Amino acid sequence: MSRFNSLVGRIAVGKFVGLIFGIAGFILVTALVPDVTWSLPWGVLLWYVTLGAVIGVFGVFTRHPVLQIPMPWWVRAPFIGGWMNFVLVLFAYDSLKHVAIAVFGSGSTFVSPFWFVAEGAIVGAIIGYCATKLGGEGANVVDA
């Protein structure tokens, strides 16, 4: 049993790992896209901290609340990460397209901002793994 085996521990681990990805995103956006406004790098930083917190909170659910089917961390966390980044793309499509063009070039396959959905699923899986291994999983983390 980890010393972080609680809901607060899961959220803290998720936010910390999200902070690491957010700092990396902040640095990469400012380095690779020098003409971007400051709101995008700061938004990326805060977005991944929030993503980590959300994944940490949802670690309480090991079964779908309505369908009653198992939801292990490796299904739940990538889905949440992908879904959250899908919502991000819907709100910031133009800014993310500008970033993708600046990074990959205008003729690249990766110029679509919807590639950020796959990136969110990968980051979500990493956050979910760390939060589960260090902070526990299931309803027992609420009682800790």
Secondary structure, DSSP 8 states (H G I E B T S, - for coil): --TT-SHHHHHHHHHHHHHHHHHHHHHHHHHH-TTS-THHHHHHHHHHHHHHHHHHHGGG-SB-TTT--B--HHHHHHHHHHHHHHHHHHHSHHHHHHHHHHHH-TTSGGGSTTHHHHHHHHHHHHHHHHHHHHH--STHHHH-
